[in-house]
Amino acid sequence: MITWSEEKIIDANIEKIWNLFADENIQKIMPKVEQHRLIEKQPHEVGAKHEQTYREGRRAETYVVETLAYEDTDEKKFKQTSFVLGGAFQVSYTVALEKIGKDRTRFTYSGQNKGINFVGRAMLKLGSEKSNMRVVHEFMGKVEQQALKN
């Protein structure tokens, strides 16, 4: 199993950053996501499900992302999701935003990638933690870059 928890201070309003995680903006911070479509409940509800298609090179993978926890207050934003990728990995991640000033926000991104069968567990053991952390930091950098755009 791979786990991560990283934090970054972004000099942007909490609402502006949170808006990047809205369905209509998700491709700005996740450009490899080709489709993100609500299929059950409302986007801001626990139990909401989205069908998502992710492309890596020539290969596209479609899966269902479920919202496990959701909080949206003036001071704090929180969303936890989970999905099964390729029948081999259970991926769960949390995005948390905390207002620390009018235009200053603490962004925490944490999660885990767990092999759910022999192939998944073997692939995770062969993978590099350095490579996984590069993906985490690239994502956080993309969120910051988009948040700082006018």
Residue pairs with C-beta under 8 A, 6 or more apart in sequence:
1 112
1 113
1 114
1 115
1 124
2 112
2 113
2 114
2 124
2 127
2 129
2 132
3 110
3 111
3 112
3 113
4 109
4 110
4 111
4 112
4 132
4 133
4 136
5 108
5 109
5 110
5 111
6 108
6 109
6 110
6 133
6 136
6 137
6 140
7 106
7 107
7 108
7 109
8 106
8 107
8 109
8 140
8 144
9 100
9 104
9 105
9 106
9 107
10 17
10 104
10 105
10 107
10 143
10 144
10 147
10 148
11 103
11 104
11 148
12 103
12 104
12 105
12 144
12 147
12 148
13 102
13 103
13 105
14 74
14 75
14 77
14 97
14 98
14 99
14 105
16 147
17 77
17 97
17 105
17 107
17 143
17 147
18 72
18 77
18 97
19 25
20 26
20 28
20 29
20 143
20 146
20 147
21 29
21 79
21 95
22 43
23 36
23 38
23 43
23 50
26 33
26 36
27 33
27 36
28 142
28 146
29 139
29 142
29 143
29 146
30 36
30 139
30 142
31 142
32 54
32 55
32 56
33 52
33 53
33 54
34 53
34 54
34 55
34 60
35 51
35 52
35 53
35 62
36 50
36 51
36 52
37 50
37 51
37 52
38 48
38 49
38 50
39 49
39 50
39 51
39 64
40 47
40 48
40 49
41 47
41 48
41 49
41 67
42 48
43 50
43 67
44 70
44 72
45 67
45 70
46 67
46 68
46 69
46 70
47 66
47 67
48 66
48 67
48 70
49 64
49 65
49 66
49 67
50 64
50 65
51 62
51 63
51 64
51 65
52 62
52 63
52 64
52 65
52 83
53 60
53 61
53 62
54 60
54 61
54 62
54 63
55 61
61 85
61 86
63 83
63 84
63 85
64 83
65 81
65 82
65 83
66 81
66 82
66 83
67 79
67 80
67 81
68 80
68 81
68 82
68 92
69 78
69 79
69 80
69 94
70 78
70 79
70 80
71 77
71 78
71 79
72 78
74 99
75 98
75 99
76 96
76 97
76 98
76 99
77 95
77 96
77 97
78 94
78 95
78 96
78 97
79 94
79 95
80 92
80 93
80 94
81 92
81 93
81 94
82 90
82 91
82 92
82 93
83 90
83 91
84 90
84 91
84 116
85 91
86 120
87 116
87 117
88 115
88 116
88 117
88 119
88 120
88 123
89 113
89 114
89 115
89 116
89 120
89 123
89 124
90 113
90 114
90 116
91 111
91 112
91 113
91 114
92 111
92 112
92 114
93 109
93 110
93 111
93 112
94 108
94 109
94 110
94 111
95 107
95 108
95 109
96 106
96 107
96 108
96 109
96 110
97 105
97 106
97 107
97 108
98 105
98 106
98 108
99 105
100 106
105 147
107 140
107 143
107 144
109 136
109 139
109 140
109 143
113 124
113 132
114 120
114 124
115 121
115 122
115 123
115 124
